[in-house]
Amino acid sequence: MPELHGINHLTLSTADLDRLVRYYTELLGARLAFERAATGTDPRIAVVDVGGADHLLIVEN
């Protein structure tokens, strides 16, 4: 099995996108890298840069 060197991104699902983005940016010092409004059947999303090459993709459900 290949050696794991890290994780590039994780996807989280939430009912309150704004609240979760605030948690990561204001409390933990992460940076909001991208946000997209809901369009048609596509949900609202945000990408939070948590440092290095690591990101959180947050999807509002």
Backbone as XML, in Angstrom:
<?xml version="1.0"?>
<chain id="A" units="angstrom">
  <residue number="1" name="MET">
    <atom name="N" x="0.845" y="-1.178" z="0.000"/>
    <atom name="CA" x="0.000" y="0.000" z="0.000"/>
    <atom name="C" x="0.893" y="1.245" z="0.000"/>
  </residue>
  <residue number="2" name="PRO">
    <atom name="N" x="0.549" y="2.269" z="-0.804"/>
    <atom name="CA" x="1.337" y="3.498" z="-0.832"/>
    <atom name="C" x="1.265" y="4.231" z="0.507"/>
  </residue>
  <residue number="3" name="GLU">
    <atom name="N" x="2.316" y="4.955" z="0.827"/>
    <atom name="CA" x="2.360" y="5.733" z="2.068"/>
    <atom name="C" x="1.487" y="6.978" z="1.924"/>
  </residue>
  <residue number="4" name="LEU">
    <atom name="N" x="0.696" y="7.277" z="2.947"/>
    <atom name="CA" x="-0.156" y="8.462" z="2.956"/>
    <atom name="C" x="0.670" y="9.655" z="3.418"/>
  </residue>
  <residue number="5" name="HIS">
    <atom name="N" x="0.689" y="10.726" z="2.621"/>
    <atom name="CA" x="1.481" y="11.916" z="2.947"/>
    <atom name="C" x="0.627" y="13.074" z="3.437"/>
  </residue>
  <residue number="6" name="GLY">
    <atom name="N" x="-0.667" y="12.942" z="3.419"/>
    <atom name="CA" x="-1.535" y="14.013" z="3.875"/>
    <atom name="C" x="-2.903" y="13.911" z="3.225"/>
  </residue>
  <residue number="7" name="ILE">
    <atom name="N" x="-3.743" y="14.847" z="3.571"/>
    <atom name="CA" x="-5.091" y="14.917" z="3.017"/>
    <atom name="C" x="-5.243" y="16.283" z="2.376"/>
  </residue>
  <residue number="8" name="ASN">
    <atom name="N" x="-5.683" y="16.326" z="1.126"/>
    <atom name="CA" x="-5.824" y="17.585" z="0.405"/>
    <atom name="C" x="-7.068" y="18.347" z="0.837"/>
  </residue>
  <residue number="9" name="HIS">
    <atom name="N" x="-8.202" y="17.654" z="0.956"/>
    <atom name="CA" x="-9.414" y="18.339" z="1.394"/>
    <atom name="C" x="-10.403" y="17.350" z="2.003"/>
  </residue>
  <residue number="10" name="LEU">
    <atom name="N" x="-11.284" y="17.908" z="2.818"/>
    <atom name="CA" x="-12.395" y="17.162" z="3.411"/>
    <atom name="C" x="-13.671" y="17.892" z="3.038"/>
  </residue>
  <residue number="11" name="THR">
    <atom name="N" x="-14.765" y="17.159" z="2.923"/>
    <atom name="CA" x="-16.056" y="17.765" z="2.647"/>
    <atom name="C" x="-16.944" y="17.623" z="3.871"/>
  </residue>
  <residue number="12" name="LEU">
    <atom name="N" x="-17.517" y="18.754" z="4.296"/>
    <atom name="CA" x="-18.432" y="18.780" z="5.433"/>
    <atom name="C" x="-19.795" y="19.250" z="4.947"/>
  </residue>
  <residue number="13" name="SER">
    <atom name="N" x="-20.844" y="18.754" z="5.569"/>
    <atom name="CA" x="-22.207" y="19.155" z="5.245"/>
    <atom name="C" x="-22.801" y="19.851" z="6.461"/>
  </residue>
  <residue number="14" name="THR">
    <atom name="N" x="-23.525" y="20.952" z="6.235"/>
    <atom name="CA" x="-24.087" y="21.710" z="7.343"/>
    <atom name="C" x="-25.414" y="22.355" z="6.943"/>
  </residue>
  <residue number="15" name="ALA">
    <atom name="N" x="-26.245" y="22.601" z="7.921"/>
    <atom name="CA" x="-27.494" y="23.320" z="7.686"/>
    <atom name="C" x="-27.266" y="24.833" z="7.735"/>
  </residue>
  <residue number="16" name="ASP">
    <atom name="N" x="-26.134" y="25.279" z="8.313"/>
    <atom name="CA" x="-25.845" y="26.712" z="8.471"/>
    <atom name="C" x="-24.420" y="27.005" z="8.005"/>
  </residue>
  <residue number="17" name="LEU">
    <atom name="N" x="-24.274" y="27.273" z="6.717"/>
    <atom name="CA" x="-22.958" y="27.509" z="6.119"/>
    <atom name="C" x="-22.256" y="28.706" z="6.756"/>
  </residue>
  <residue number="18" name="ASP">
    <atom name="N" x="-22.972" y="29.796" z="6.947"/>
    <atom name="CA" x="-22.358" y="31.001" z="7.516"/>
    <atom name="C" x="-21.757" y="30.727" z="8.891"/>
  </residue>
  <residue number="19" name="ARG">
    <atom name="N" x="-22.482" y="30.016" z="9.709"/>
    <atom name="CA" x="-22.008" y="29.724" z="11.069"/>
    <atom name="C" x="-20.737" y="28.870" z="11.045"/>
  </residue>
  <residue number="20" name="LEU">
    <atom name="N" x="-20.710" y="27.845" z="10.206"/>
    <atom name="CA" x="-19.544" y="26.966" z="10.157"/>
    <atom name="C" x="-18.334" y="27.685" z="9.560"/>
  </residue>
  <residue number="21" name="VAL">
    <atom name="N" x="-18.553" y="28.517" z="8.549"/>
    <atom name="CA" x="-17.445" y="29.303" z="7.985"/>
    <atom name="C" x="-16.901" y="30.256" z="9.045"/>
  </residue>
  <residue number="22" name="ARG">
    <atom name="N" x="-17.769" y="30.927" z="9.789"/>
    <atom name="CA" x="-17.318" y="31.823" z="10.876"/>
    <atom name="C" x="-16.503" y="31.060" z="11.910"/>
  </residue>
  <residue number="23" name="TYR">
    <atom name="N" x="-16.930" y="29.858" z="12.251"/>
    <atom name="CA" x="-16.203" y="29.043" z="13.228"/>
    <atom name="C" x="-14.762" y="28.820" z="12.772"/>
  </residue>
  <residue number="24" name="TYR">
    <atom name="N" x="-14.600" y="28.392" z="11.533"/>
    <atom name="CA" x="-13.251" y="28.094" z="11.044"/>
    <atom name="C" x="-12.423" y="29.353" z="10.807"/>
  </residue>
  <residue number="25" name="THR">
    <atom name="N" x="-13.032" y="30.438" z="10.351"/>
    <atom name="CA" x="-12.257" y="31.638" z="10.044"/>
    <atom name="C" x="-11.989" y="32.489" z="11.282"/>
  </residue>
  <residue number="26" name="GLU">
    <atom name="N" x="-12.999" y="32.742" z="12.095"/>
    <atom name="CA" x="-12.828" y="33.632" z="13.242"/>
    <atom name="C" x="-12.210" y="32.935" z="14.448"/>
  </residue>
  <residue number="27" name="LEU">
    <atom name="N" x="-12.602" y="31.716" z="14.715"/>
    <atom name="CA" x="-12.109" y="31.017" z="15.902"/>
    <atom name="C" x="-10.789" y="30.305" z="15.654"/>
  </residue>
  <residue number="28" name="LEU">
    <atom name="N" x="-10.632" y="29.718" z="14.468"/>
    <atom name="CA" x="-9.442" y="28.915" z="14.202"/>
    <atom name="C" x="-8.445" y="29.585" z="13.263"/>
  </residue>
  <residue number="29" name="GLY">
    <atom name="N" x="-8.783" y="30.771" z="12.739"/>
    <atom name="CA" x="-7.846" y="31.521" z="11.914"/>
    <atom name="C" x="-7.692" y="31.044" z="10.483"/>
  </residue>
  <residue number="30" name="ALA">
    <atom name="N" x="-8.621" y="30.239" z="9.998"/>
    <atom name="CA" x="-8.578" y="29.791" z="8.602"/>
    <atom name="C" x="-9.015" y="30.939" z="7.692"/>
  </residue>
  <residue number="31" name="ARG">
    <atom name="N" x="-8.879" y="30.755" z="6.386"/>
    <atom name="CA" x="-9.206" y="31.802" z="5.418"/>
    <atom name="C" x="-10.265" y="31.289" z="4.443"/>
  </residue>
  <residue number="32" name="LEU">
    <atom name="N" x="-11.305" y="32.102" z="4.235"/>
    <atom name="CA" x="-12.322" y="31.767" z="3.236"/>
    <atom name="C" x="-11.697" y="31.944" z="1.857"/>
  </residue>
  <residue number="33" name="ALA">
    <atom name="N" x="-11.572" y="30.869" z="1.100"/>
    <atom name="CA" x="-10.915" y="30.908" z="-0.204"/>
    <atom name="C" x="-11.909" y="31.063" z="-1.349"/>
  </residue>
  <residue number="34" name="PHE">
    <atom name="N" x="-13.142" y="30.575" z="-1.165"/>
    <atom name="CA" x="-14.120" y="30.580" z="-2.250"/>
    <atom name="C" x="-15.504" y="30.382" z="-1.669"/>
  </residue>
  <residue number="35" name="GLU">
    <atom name="N" x="-16.488" y="31.057" z="-2.268"/>
    <atom name="CA" x="-17.884" y="30.843" z="-1.882"/>
    <atom name="C" x="-18.742" y="30.923" z="-3.134"/>
  </residue>
  <residue number="36" name="ARG">
    <atom name="N" x="-19.738" y="30.026" z="-3.223"/>
    <atom name="CA" x="-20.645" y="30.015" z="-4.366"/>
    <atom name="C" x="-22.077" y="29.926" z="-3.859"/>
  </residue>
  <residue number="37" name="ALA">
    <atom name="N" x="-22.938" y="30.773" z="-4.400"/>
    <atom name="CA" x="-24.356" y="30.750" z="-4.043"/>
    <atom name="C" x="-25.015" y="29.508" z="-4.634"/>
  </residue>
  <residue number="38" name="ALA">
    <atom name="N" x="-26.122" y="29.122" z="-4.035"/>
    <atom name="CA" x="-26.902" y="28.002" z="-4.568"/>
    <atom name="C" x="-27.448" y="28.395" z="-5.938"/>
  </residue>
  <residue number="39" name="THR">
    <atom name="N" x="-27.409" y="27.447" z="-6.872"/>
    <atom name="CA" x="-27.942" y="27.691" z="-8.217"/>
    <atom name="C" x="-28.721" y="26.457" z="-8.651"/>
  </residue>
  <residue number="40" name="GLY">
    <atom name="N" x="-29.991" y="26.635" z="-8.970"/>
    <atom name="CA" x="-30.806" y="25.496" z="-9.391"/>
    <atom name="C" x="-30.793" y="24.400" z="-8.341"/>
  </residue>
  <residue number="41" name="THR">
    <atom name="N" x="-30.289" y="23.234" z="-8.708"/>
    <atom name="CA" x="-30.218" y="22.117" z="-7.758"/>
    <atom name="C" x="-28.857" y="22.019" z="-7.069"/>
  </residue>
  <residue number="42" name="ASP">
    <atom name="N" x="-27.900" y="22.892" z="-7.447"/>
    <atom name="CA" x="-26.576" y="22.877" z="-6.816"/>
    <atom name="C" x="-26.618" y="23.646" z="-5.502"/>
  </residue>
  <residue number="43" name="PRO">
    <atom name="N" x="-26.105" y="23.062" z="-4.432"/>
    <atom name="CA" x="-26.162" y="23.714" z="-3.126"/>
    <atom name="C" x="-25.153" y="24.856" z="-3.002"/>
  </residue>
  <residue number="44" name="ARG">
    <atom name="N" x="-25.354" y="25.680" z="-2.021"/>
    <atom name="CA" x="-24.396" y="26.734" z="-1.669"/>
    <atom name="C" x="-23.164" y="26.064" z="-1.069"/>
  </residue>
  <residue number="45" name="ILE">
    <atom name="N" x="-21.970" y="26.529" z="-1.457"/>
    <atom name="CA" x="-20.739" y="25.926" z="-0.948"/>
    <atom name="C" x="-19.731" y="27.002" z="-0.563"/>
  </residue>
  <residue number="46" name="ALA">
    <atom name="N" x="-18.774" y="26.603" z="0.267"/>
    <atom name="CA" x="-17.632" y="27.449" z="0.609"/>
    <atom name="C" x="-16.409" y="26.554" z="0.711"/>
  </residue>
  <residue number="47" name="VAL">
    <atom name="N" x="-15.260" y="27.112" z="0.350"/>
    <atom name="CA" x="-13.987" y="26.422" z="0.517"/>
    <atom name="C" x="-13.173" y="27.238" z="1.506"/>
  </residue>
  <residue number="48" name="VAL">
    <atom name="N" x="-12.726" y="26.583" z="2.568"/>
    <atom name="CA" x="-11.948" y="27.236" z="3.613"/>
    <atom name="C" x="-10.535" y="26.674" z="3.581"/>
  </residue>
  <residue number="49" name="ASP">
    <atom name="N" x="-9.565" y="27.582" z="3.475"/>
    <atom name="CA" x="-8.144" y="27.214" z="3.467"/>
    <atom name="C" x="-7.681" y="27.121" z="4.918"/>
  </residue>
  <residue number="50" name="VAL">
    <atom name="N" x="-7.302" y="25.925" z="5.346"/>
    <atom name="CA" x="-6.883" y="25.729" z="6.739"/>
    <atom name="C" x="-5.364" y="25.653" z="6.882"/>
  </residue>
  <residue number="51" name="GLY">
    <atom name="N" x="-4.651" y="25.980" z="5.810"/>
    <atom name="CA" x="-3.197" y="26.030" z="5.871"/>
    <atom name="C" x="-2.537" y="24.975" z="5.018"/>
  </residue>
  <residue number="52" name="GLY">
    <atom name="N" x="-1.348" y="25.298" z="4.552"/>
    <atom name="CA" x="-0.637" y="24.370" z="3.675"/>
    <atom name="C" x="-1.445" y="24.141" z="2.418"/>
  </residue>
  <residue number="53" name="ALA">
    <atom name="N" x="-1.605" y="22.912" z="2.043"/>
    <atom name="CA" x="-2.412" y="22.565" z="0.870"/>
    <atom name="C" x="-3.760" y="21.990" z="1.294"/>
  </residue>
  <residue number="54" name="ASP">
    <atom name="N" x="-4.154" y="22.210" z="2.544"/>
    <atom name="CA" x="-5.362" y="21.599" z="3.095"/>
    <atom name="C" x="-6.552" y="22.553" z="3.035"/>
  </residue>
  <residue number="55" name="HIS">
    <atom name="N" x="-7.696" y="22.011" z="2.629"/>
    <atom name="CA" x="-8.919" y="22.799" z="2.487"/>
    <atom name="C" x="-10.120" y="22.021" z="3.011"/>
  </residue>
  <residue number="56" name="LEU">
    <atom name="N" x="-11.134" y="22.774" z="3.421"/>
    <atom name="CA" x="-12.426" y="22.196" z="3.769"/>
    <atom name="C" x="-13.431" y="22.663" z="2.731"/>
  </residue>
  <residue number="57" name="LEU">
    <atom name="N" x="-14.149" y="21.742" z="2.138"/>
    <atom name="CA" x="-15.267" y="22.065" z="1.257"/>
    <atom name="C" x="-16.510" y="21.918" z="2.119"/>
  </residue>
  <residue number="58" name="ILE">
    <atom name="N" x="-17.226" y="23.016" z="2.314"/>
    <atom name="CA" x="-18.410" y="22.998" z="3.171"/>
    <atom name="C" x="-19.636" y="23.176" z="2.283"/>
  </residue>
  <residue number="59" name="VAL">
    <atom name="N" x="-20.571" y="22.249" z="2.395"/>
    <atom name="CA" x="-21.776" y="22.226" z="1.567"/>
    <atom name="C" x="-22.980" y="22.473" z="2.466"/>
  </residue>
  <residue number="60" name="GLU">
    <atom name="N" x="-23.813" y="23.443" z="2.088"/>
    <atom name="CA" x="-25.024" y="23.722" z="2.866"/>
    <atom name="C" x="-26.146" y="22.820" z="2.371"/>
  </residue>
  <residue number="61" name="ASN">
    <atom name="N" x="-26.799" y="22.131" z="3.310"/>
    <atom name="CA" x="-27.887" y="21.233" z="2.915"/>
    <atom name="C" x="-29.224" y="21.747" z="3.371"/>
  </residue>
</chain>
